[in-house]
Amino acid sequence: MKLITKVLTATIFVTTLSGVSACTPANNEPKSVQTNETKSLINEVKAKRIALNELKGGIVREIHLEESKEGNKEYEITIVKRDKRFEVDVNALTGKVSEVSQYLPQKNKIKTKVSNQKAREIAIDQVNGRGTISEINLDTYNNQLVYDVEISTVYGREAEVLVDAMTGKVVKYTKRD
């Protein structure tokens, strides 16, 4: 009996040292495939710092991460500086500023060819008529006068539609979860 105990103890000891156990599967291949394709995104703090450097100061009012139609992720950062409101888009992967736009106050002095109501209709058509407009502003985008239309869509998602205020064409369309 002592001999069997010693043999079993020695067997357990040797298998433990070699890394083999009765519970270990025969093939030691990982269950999931890991690739080097996973790229890390910059964090909100870094995105804020980049945006503030771009405008050389200001106060951050809002920041959120959004994904474009093409699948690019960007931080959209709203900054107030000297009674003006800016939106800075920072690529979440590279940290580069992709766009800076300034919000314009909605005044009767600004002449547009497309009415506010027509811009609303165009924006709602962009989301297939499934949504409610939560905000509309007259802004600039790449030196173009646009209506920036925020829409609450089905399932709690949001969309942003930029409609050219002179032609009525959709300049940019972004969905957010």
Secondary structure, DSSP 8 states (H G I E B T S, - for coil): -HHHHHHHHHHHHHHHHHT--TTS-S----SS---TT------HHHHHHHHHHHHTS-EEEEEEEEEETTS-EEEEEEEEETTEEEEEEEETTT--EEEEEEB----TTS--SS-HHHHHHHHHHHTTT-EEEEEEEEEEETTEEEEEEEEEEGGG-EEEEEEETTT--EEEEEEE-
